[in-house]
Amino acid sequence: MKYHTEKLPSGLSFRLAHIPGGEFRMGSEAGDKEAYDSEKPAHPVRLNDFYLGEFAVTQDLWEAVMGNNPSDFKGARRPVENVSWNDIQKDFLPKLNQLTGQNYRLPTEAEWEYAARGGTYWQTENYRYAGSDLLDQVGWYAENSGSETHEVGLLLPNALGLYDLSGNVWEWCEDQWHSDYKGAPNDGSAWVDRTDEGVYRVVRGGGWDILPPLCRAAYRGYGGPVTRYDLLGFRLALQGGG
């Protein structure tokens, strides 16, 4: 595995896993009886290399950047939650990038799904969840979470060394919500084509009180950009070559 490691002035460090670019079929195939219409049509997407956080952003990282902790379920190594899309884009990311000199951002929806499916391993693995067909192995959800979030990295990673992409908290993506994939970009970029304020944004991955079908790697959810909830967190992305 190749990683990008970042150390903040406070001494706290975090890292992102290198995700080699490639092509995959995003979404669910027509014959998948478990799939929702919003996951169709399945379509080829080609992505360049990028980096994605091996964990969701933790509370200690949020606090090191923002000086506060909005989470309901407190714990330094638990994912931060109760953060809106706007909180991340307008407050957290500018401050983090000022501290680091980097250009951290939210992942695009295509990047998120590609990584959850194992990147270049997607054809050979093609798991229902991120790293397994058994959700208990890789995710905290309604049946095993005890109705709370858990520290990141306690369950198994997927083939790319990424943890908790299924379950624990929903993860915000850059993209605006669309009810299906008709007209979706095929280059891995964020699908942002509306200018009206308040457009819903995509969330992926399920969370601690979510049932298994909604924790699948292909499932798509959404929320308003000002929505804060104890199920909503995020993961960092960074552009990067091989």
Secondary structure, DSSP 8 states (H G I E B T S, - for coil): --EEEEE-TTS-EEEEEEE--EEEEES--TT-TT--GGG-S-EEEEE--EEEESS--BHHHHHHHHS----SS--TTSB--S--HHIIIIIIHHHHHHHHSS--B---HHHHHHHHTTGGGHHHH--SSSS-S-HHHH---TTTS-SS---TTSS---TTS---SSSSSEEEEEEE--SS-TT--SSS-------STT--EEEES--TT--GGGGSTT-EEEE-TT---TTEE---EEE---
